[in-house]
Amino acid sequence: MISAPHQADAATNTTTIQASATATSRASQVISIGKKYLGRPYQFGAKAGQTNTFDCSSFTQYVFKRIGVNLPRNSKSQSKVGTYVSRSNLRAGDLVFFSIPGKPGVINHVAIYMGNGNILHTYGAGGVRITKLSSGTWSSRYMTARRVL
């Protein structure tokens, strides 16, 4: 016979596994939606909700909204939602935040962590793209990450 504490532990573990599976599925959806826009031009200040062009935060806001997750409009505000995630614990679907040249220490760029060391984002020429987080540019500008799934 299983005692009550073990039953409670089993129920908690089942709930945790289900939540993790759901987050993984939702992360896959976010990445799949985002990849449909590979090559879409970057435009600073792109209008929220439209898909002709994106800036980094309009891209993340649009993609996450498609699966029912509402994010604020700019990267600095997006960096305050969800829960903190250390760089060593990143999972697909996490938002990762960076500074850009000329403003060290100030969050002004956001990307979606895809897993396997890759980020999905839009910045400058080339628009929406997949980049290695370990590339010198992004690795040195990394600031923090948040989990919203």
MDAnalysis code that builds the backbone (N, CA, C; Angstrom):
import MDAnalysis as mda
import numpy as np

u = mda.Universe.empty(447, n_residues=149, atom_resindex=np.repeat(np.arange(149), 3), trajectory=True)
u.add_TopologyAttr("name", ["N", "CA", "C"] * 149)
u.add_TopologyAttr("resid", np.arange(1, 150))
u.add_TopologyAttr("resname", ["MET", "ILE", "SER", "ALA", "PRO", "HIS", "GLN", "ALA", "ASP", "ALA", "ALA", "THR", "ASN", "THR", "THR", "THR", "ILE", "GLN", "ALA", "SER", "ALA", "THR", "ALA", "THR", "SER", "ARG", "ALA", "SER", "GLN", "VAL", "ILE", "SER", "ILE", "GLY", "LYS", "LYS", "TYR", "LEU", "GLY", "ARG", "PRO", "TYR", "GLN", "PHE", "GLY", "ALA", "LYS", "ALA", "GLY", "GLN", "THR", "ASN", "THR", "PHE", "ASP", "CYS", "SER", "SER", "PHE", "THR", "GLN", "TYR", "VAL", "PHE", "LYS", "ARG", "ILE", "GLY", "VAL", "ASN", "LEU", "PRO", "ARG", "ASN", "SER", "LYS", "SER", "GLN", "SER", "LYS", "VAL", "GLY", "THR", "TYR", "VAL", "SER", "ARG", "SER", "ASN", "LEU", "ARG", "ALA", "GLY", "ASP", "LEU", "VAL", "PHE", "PHE", "SER", "ILE", "PRO", "GLY", "LYS", "PRO", "GLY", "VAL", "ILE", "ASN", "HIS", "VAL", "ALA", "ILE", "TYR", "MET", "GLY", "ASN", "GLY", "ASN", "ILE", "LEU", "HIS", "THR", "TYR", "GLY", "ALA", "GLY", "GLY", "VAL", "ARG", "ILE", "THR", "LYS", "LEU", "SER", "SER", "GLY", "THR", "TRP", "SER", "SER", "ARG", "TYR", "MET", "THR", "ALA", "ARG", "ARG", "VAL", "LEU"])
u.atoms.positions = np.array([
    [0.835, -1.185, 0.000],
    [0.000, 0.000, 0.000],
    [0.884, 1.254, 0.000],
    [0.513, 2.250, -0.791],
    [1.267, 3.502, -0.886],
    [0.743, 4.463, 0.163],
    [1.639, 5.069, 0.906],
    [1.221, 6.017, 1.932],
    [0.847, 7.348, 1.299],
    [0.119, 8.146, 2.036],
    [-0.366, 9.426, 1.530],
    [0.753, 10.357, 1.069],
    [1.897, 10.471, 1.821],
    [2.952, 11.369, 1.335],
    [3.484, 10.960, -0.036],
    [3.614, 9.651, -0.287],
    [4.097, 9.206, -1.593],
    [3.083, 9.504, -2.685],
    [1.807, 9.367, -2.366],
    [0.772, 9.689, -3.354],
    [0.827, 11.171, -3.704],
    [1.031, 11.997, -2.689],
    [1.123, 13.440, -2.942],
    [2.344, 13.741, -3.808],
    [3.479, 13.098, -3.503],
    [4.686, 13.293, -4.313],
    [4.451, 12.865, -5.753],
    [3.786, 11.732, -5.943],
    [3.499, 11.237, -7.289],
    [2.609, 12.208, -8.041],
    [1.604, 12.750, -7.359],
    [0.705, 13.709, -8.000],
    [1.459, 14.974, -8.398],
    [2.344, 15.432, -7.499],
    [3.144, 16.624, -7.802],
    [4.064, 16.369, -8.982],
    [4.713, 15.204, -9.008],
    [5.602, 14.868, -10.121],
    [4.840, 14.783, -11.432],
    [3.637, 14.195, -11.419],
    [2.818, 14.092, -12.622],
    [2.443, 15.482, -13.117],
    [2.052, 16.356, -12.196],
    [1.684, 17.724, -12.570],
    [2.886, 18.459, -13.158],
    [4.059, 18.281, -12.552],
    [5.276, 18.931, -13.043],
    [5.627, 18.432, -14.442],
    [5.535, 17.130, -14.657],
    [5.830, 16.551, -15.968],
    [4.851, 17.073, -17.011],
    [3.563, 17.151, -16.659],
    [2.558, 17.648, -17.600],
    [2.813, 19.112, -17.931],
    [3.148, 19.915, -16.922],
    [3.422, 21.335, -17.160],
    [4.641, 21.495, -18.058],
    [5.668, 20.691, -17.829],
    [6.873, 20.749, -18.648],
    [6.576, 20.354, -20.095],
    [5.770, 19.307, -20.275],
    [5.393, 18.871, -21.625],
    [4.595, 19.950, -22.338],
    [3.698, 20.606, -21.610],
    [2.901, 21.681, -22.196],
    [3.801, 22.842, -22.605],
    [4.753, 23.222, -21.747],
    [5.667, 24.313, -22.060],
    [6.512, 23.961, -23.283],
    [6.955, 22.706, -23.372],
    [7.748, 22.264, -24.518],
    [6.938, 22.350, -25.800],
    [5.685, 21.927, -25.744],
    [4.801, 21.990, -26.908],
    [4.559, 23.439, -27.324],
    [4.327, 24.299, -26.348],
    [4.084, 25.706, -26.647],
    [5.350, 26.364, -27.199],
    [6.506, 25.974, -26.681],
    [7.769, 26.502, -27.204],
    [7.939, 26.093, -28.662],
    [7.615, 24.853, -28.973],
    [7.697, 24.385, -30.362],
    [6.777, 25.205, -31.257],
    [5.586, 25.534, -30.758],
    [4.644, 26.356, -31.527],
    [5.228, 27.744, -31.776],
    [5.772, 28.361, -30.730],
    [6.355, 29.702, -30.846],
    [7.465, 29.696, -31.897],
    [8.349, 28.722, -31.822],
    [9.474, 28.648, -32.751],
    [8.988, 28.386, -34.175],
    [8.031, 27.507, -34.320],
    [7.481, 27.212, -35.642],
    [6.844, 28.452, -36.267],
    [6.070, 29.178, -35.483],
    [5.440, 30.414, -35.973],
    [6.520, 31.422, -36.347],
    [7.495, 31.617, -35.467],
    [8.563, 32.586, -35.720],
    [9.364, 32.270, -36.970],
    [9.633, 30.989, -37.206],
    [10.435, 30.592, -38.373],
    [9.716, 30.873, -39.692],
    [8.398, 31.006, -39.661],
    [7.648, 31.348, -40.879],
    [8.027, 32.740, -41.391],
    [8.635, 33.541, -40.523],
    [8.981, 34.916, -40.888],
    [10.476, 35.109, -41.136],
    [11.221, 34.016, -41.260],
    [12.656, 34.137, -41.554],
    [12.859, 35.013, -42.788],
    [13.782, 35.963, -42.665],
    [14.071, 36.877, -43.766],
    [13.186, 38.108, -43.811],
    [12.115, 38.147, -43.018],
    [11.234, 39.325, -43.000],
    [12.035, 40.521, -42.522],
    [11.941, 41.658, -43.199],
    [12.797, 42.808, -42.886],
    [12.637, 43.352, -41.463],
    [13.757, 43.841, -40.951],
    [13.806, 44.539, -39.668],
    [13.488, 46.011, -39.897],
    [12.670, 46.581, -39.019],
    [12.411, 48.024, -39.046],
    [12.238, 48.479, -37.614],
    [13.157, 49.320, -37.140],
    [13.034, 49.838, -35.785],
    [11.694, 50.548, -35.639],
    [10.973, 50.244, -34.562],
    [9.683, 50.876, -34.313],
    [8.557, 50.313, -35.155],
    [8.740, 49.133, -35.730],
    [7.684, 48.523, -36.549],
    [6.385, 48.473, -35.752],
    [5.294, 48.707, -36.432],
    [3.987, 48.756, -35.787],
    [3.616, 47.376, -35.227],
    [3.168, 47.363, -33.997],
    [2.753, 46.120, -33.342],
    [1.606, 45.472, -34.118],
    [1.670, 44.159, -34.252],
    [0.580, 43.409, -34.862],
    [0.668, 43.218, -36.359],
    [1.497, 43.984, -37.039],
    [1.632, 43.803, -38.490],
    [2.852, 42.944, -38.754],
    [2.906, 42.327, -39.911],
    [3.971, 41.358, -40.191],
    [4.809, 41.694, -41.427],
    [4.624, 42.869, -42.007],
    [5.448, 43.266, -43.163],
    [6.901, 43.475, -42.750],
    [7.079, 44.048, -41.573],
    [8.393, 44.263, -40.973],
    [8.235, 44.025, -39.470],
    [9.341, 43.806, -38.811],
    [9.349, 43.648, -37.352],
    [10.553, 44.362, -36.781],
    [10.418, 44.821, -35.543],
    [11.615, 45.068, -34.748],
    [11.646, 43.944, -33.727],
    [12.676, 43.879, -32.918],
    [12.846, 42.698, -32.069],
    [11.651, 42.435, -31.162],
    [11.144, 43.463, -30.513],
    [10.064, 43.247, -29.551],
    [8.698, 43.108, -30.217],
    [8.494, 43.721, -31.381],
    [7.217, 43.492, -32.067],
    [7.167, 42.053, -32.574],
    [8.340, 41.499, -32.929],
    [8.424, 40.114, -33.367],
    [8.065, 39.159, -32.229],
    [8.718, 39.321, -31.077],
    [8.417, 38.417, -29.958],
    [6.970, 38.599, -29.501],
    [6.513, 39.849, -29.443],
    [5.136, 40.111, -29.027],
    [4.146, 39.419, -29.969],
    [4.371, 39.526, -31.265],
    [3.469, 38.936, -32.253],
    [3.466, 37.407, -32.164],
    [4.650, 36.818, -32.138],
    [4.756, 35.355, -32.129],
    [4.113, 34.766, -30.866],
    [4.415, 35.324, -29.721],
    [3.849, 34.791, -28.477],
    [2.337, 35.024, -28.399],
    [1.877, 36.145, -28.925],
    [0.435, 36.412, -28.901],
    [-0.327, 35.352, -29.695],
    [0.283, 34.826, -30.743],
    [-0.363, 33.793, -31.562],
    [-0.674, 32.529, -30.763],
    [0.017, 32.319, -29.637],
    [-0.302, 31.158, -28.797],
    [-0.949, 31.588, -27.481],
    [-1.403, 32.841, -27.420],
    [-2.148, 33.313, -26.259],
    [-1.338, 33.911, -25.131],
    [-0.074, 34.231, -25.386],
    [0.772, 34.859, -24.362],
    [0.946, 36.327, -24.732],
    [0.435, 37.211, -23.891],
    [0.522, 38.647, -24.152],
    [1.785, 39.218, -23.522],
    [2.593, 39.865, -24.339],
    [3.824, 40.506, -23.890],
    [3.716, 42.011, -24.085],
    [4.406, 42.789, -23.258],
    [4.461, 44.242, -23.477],
    [5.134, 44.548, -24.821],
    [5.094, 45.787, -25.265],
    [5.571, 46.160, -26.593],
    [7.086, 46.283, -26.713],
    [7.799, 46.666, -25.659],
    [9.242, 46.863, -25.845],
    [10.074, 45.867, -25.041],
    [11.327, 45.699, -25.460],
    [12.185, 44.677, -24.857],
    [12.437, 44.914, -23.369],
    [12.613, 46.155, -22.975],
    [12.855, 46.432, -21.553],
    [11.658, 45.986, -20.714],
    [10.447, 46.262, -21.184],
    [9.242, 45.825, -20.463],
    [9.083, 44.312, -20.512],
    [9.410, 43.703, -21.650],
    [9.315, 42.254, -21.763],
    [10.278, 41.574, -20.791],
    [11.390, 42.225, -20.471],
    [12.382, 41.632, -19.563],
    [11.906, 41.577, -18.123],
    [10.723, 42.103, -17.857],
    [10.193, 42.118, -16.485],
    [9.035, 41.144, -16.291],
    [8.630, 40.445, -17.350],
    [7.516, 39.489, -17.220],
    [8.064, 38.071, -17.054],
    [7.210, 37.167, -16.617],
    [7.634, 35.780, -16.437],
    [8.571, 35.632, -15.259],
    [9.402, 34.599, -15.316],
    [10.334, 34.328, -14.230],
    [11.763, 34.321, -14.763],
    [12.677, 34.742, -13.904],
    [14.095, 34.771, -14.259],
    [14.593, 33.362, -14.572],
    [15.458, 33.263, -15.580],
    [16.112, 32.002, -15.941],
    [17.604, 32.296, -16.101],
    [18.437, 31.489, -15.463],
    [19.878, 31.660, -15.638],
    [20.276, 31.199, -17.038],
    [21.372, 31.712, -17.509],
    [21.860, 31.357, -18.852],
    [22.111, 29.851, -18.969],
    [22.530, 29.232, -17.900],
    [22.820, 27.793, -17.923],
    [21.557, 26.928, -17.909],
    [20.403, 27.540, -17.654],
    [19.140, 26.793, -17.587],
    [18.153, 27.179, -18.679],
    [18.633, 27.794, -19.752],
    [17.744, 28.196, -20.838],
    [17.042, 26.988, -21.443],
    [15.766, 27.184, -21.774],
    [14.969, 26.179, -22.486],
    [14.363, 26.843, -23.712],
    [14.063, 26.028, -24.704],
    [13.392, 26.541, -25.903],
    [12.157, 27.320, -25.478],
    [11.957, 28.473, -26.113],
    [10.815, 29.326, -25.815],
    [11.114, 30.431, -24.821],
    [12.262, 30.386, -24.154],
    [12.619, 31.465, -23.226],
    [12.968, 32.723, -24.007],
    [12.691, 33.856, -23.406],
    [13.087, 35.139, -23.978],
    [14.478, 35.474, -23.458],
    [15.372, 35.870, -24.343],
    [16.722, 36.267, -23.946],
    [16.932, 37.731, -24.323],
    [17.628, 38.443, -23.450],
    [17.741, 39.892, -23.582],
    [19.199, 40.325, -23.654],
    [19.419, 41.391, -24.437],
    [20.758, 41.854, -24.747],
    [20.817, 43.381, -24.697],
    [22.039, 43.884, -24.577],
    [22.299, 45.302, -24.827],
    [22.807, 45.386, -26.268],
    [22.823, 46.577, -26.812],
    [23.375, 46.765, -28.158],
    [24.467, 47.832, -28.077],
    [25.303, 47.937, -29.106],
    [26.399, 48.909, -29.059],
    [25.917, 50.309, -28.705],
    [26.732, 50.980, -27.932],
    [26.418, 52.357, -27.553],
    [25.599, 52.456, -26.285],
    [25.004, 51.333, -25.849],
    [24.204, 51.350, -24.623],
    [24.493, 50.102, -23.781],
    [25.753, 49.923, -23.377],
    [26.077, 48.740, -22.586],
    [25.325, 48.750, -21.255],
    [24.855, 47.592, -20.855],
    [24.148, 47.468, -19.588],
    [22.682, 47.835, -19.646],
    [22.192, 48.260, -20.809],
    [20.786, 48.631, -20.972],
    [20.114, 47.610, -21.881],
    [19.035, 47.002, -21.405],
    [18.313, 46.031, -22.237],
    [17.636, 46.780, -23.376],
    [17.977, 46.397, -24.600],
    [17.336, 47.005, -25.761],
    [17.248, 46.038, -26.938],
    [17.342, 44.728, -26.648],
    [17.127, 43.726, -27.687],
    [16.606, 42.450, -27.038],
    [15.686, 41.780, -27.730],
    [15.115, 40.530, -27.229],
    [15.104, 39.499, -28.352],
    [15.280, 38.245, -27.973],
    [15.260, 37.126, -28.913],
    [14.561, 35.947, -28.241],
    [14.242, 34.941, -29.029],
    [13.625, 33.712, -28.529],
    [14.692, 32.623, -28.549],
    [14.913, 31.991, -27.408],
    [15.866, 30.891, -27.363],
    [15.219, 29.673, -28.003],
    [15.932, 29.049, -28.946],
    [15.388, 27.911, -29.695],
    [15.879, 26.568, -29.166],
    [16.877, 26.580, -28.305],
    [17.531, 25.349, -27.896],
    [18.780, 25.156, -28.734],
    [19.613, 24.240, -28.317],
    [20.858, 23.939, -29.037],
    [21.726, 25.163, -29.297],
    [21.641, 26.152, -28.414],
    [22.489, 27.334, -28.535],
    [22.062, 28.348, -29.576],
    [20.847, 28.212, -30.113],
    [20.374, 29.124, -31.158],
    [19.310, 30.082, -30.639],
    [19.308, 31.288, -31.215],
    [18.255, 32.264, -30.932],
    [17.570, 32.655, -32.240],
    [16.294, 32.961, -32.133],
    [15.472, 33.430, -33.254],
    [15.123, 34.871, -32.950],
    [15.502, 35.766, -33.852],
    [15.292, 37.195, -33.590],
    [15.390, 37.985, -34.882],
    [15.180, 39.282, -34.759],
    [15.359, 40.171, -35.900],
    [16.190, 41.360, -35.462],
    [17.156, 41.691, -36.316],
    [18.052, 42.804, -36.000],
    [18.803, 43.199, -37.268],
    [18.672, 44.433, -37.678],
    [19.453, 44.961, -38.795],
    [19.214, 44.264, -40.130],
    [20.187, 44.396, -41.000],
    [20.087, 43.811, -42.342],
    [19.920, 42.301, -42.222],
    [19.048, 41.758, -43.015],
    [18.783, 40.322, -42.959],
    [17.504, 39.994, -42.228],
    [17.023, 40.914, -41.403],
    [15.739, 40.727, -40.737],
    [15.698, 39.526, -39.815],
    [14.568, 38.842, -39.811],
    [14.361, 37.697, -38.924],
    [15.348, 36.598, -39.306],
    [16.044, 36.091, -38.306],
    [17.101, 35.105, -38.555],
    [17.345, 34.227, -37.342],
    [18.114, 33.184, -37.560],
    [18.575, 32.305, -36.491],
    [20.066, 32.568, -36.326],
    [20.482, 32.775, -35.081],
    [21.870, 33.097, -34.776],
    [22.333, 32.241, -33.602],
    [23.603, 31.950, -33.552],
    [24.188, 31.248, -32.410],
    [24.312, 32.222, -31.236],
    [23.786, 31.836, -30.094],
    [23.925, 32.653, -28.888],
    [25.394, 32.795, -28.513],
    [26.195, 31.806, -28.848],
    [27.615, 31.829, -28.497],
    [28.458, 32.701, -29.424],
    [27.826, 33.271, -30.477],
    [28.592, 34.150, -31.360],
    [29.096, 35.328, -30.527],
    [30.255, 35.824, -30.859],
    [30.867, 36.885, -30.070],
    [29.950, 38.061, -29.809],
    [29.248, 38.485, -30.849],
    [28.365, 39.641, -30.722],
    [27.308, 39.421, -29.655],
    [26.556, 38.354, -29.754],
    [25.428, 38.147, -28.848],
    [25.869, 37.615, -27.494],
    [26.860, 36.795, -27.467],
    [27.342, 36.260, -26.196],
    [27.836, 37.385, -25.285],
    [28.571, 38.322, -25.852],
    [29.132, 39.405, -25.038],
    [28.081, 40.437, -24.625],
    [26.959, 40.463, -25.293],
    [25.911, 41.448, -24.983],
    [24.750, 40.847, -24.178],
    [24.827, 39.545, -23.918],
    [23.770, 38.853, -23.169],
    [23.599, 39.518, -21.809],
    [22.331, 39.709, -21.407],
    [22.065, 40.321, -20.111],
    [21.257, 39.423, -19.177],
    [20.148, 38.862, -19.662],
    [19.292, 38.068, -18.799],
    [18.314, 37.263, -19.654],
    [17.510, 36.450, -19.000],
    [16.485, 35.682, -19.694],
    [15.259, 35.541, -18.802],
    [14.107, 35.351, -19.453],
    [12.843, 35.194, -18.725],
    [12.060, 34.044, -19.351],
    [11.363, 33.309, -18.515],
    [10.504, 32.214, -18.978],
    [9.059, 32.669, -18.854],
    [8.349, 32.676, -19.975],
    [6.956, 33.108, -19.981],
    [6.010, 31.964, -20.341],
    [6.552, 30.794, -20.660],
    [5.728, 29.617, -20.982],
    [5.681, 28.670, -19.801],
])
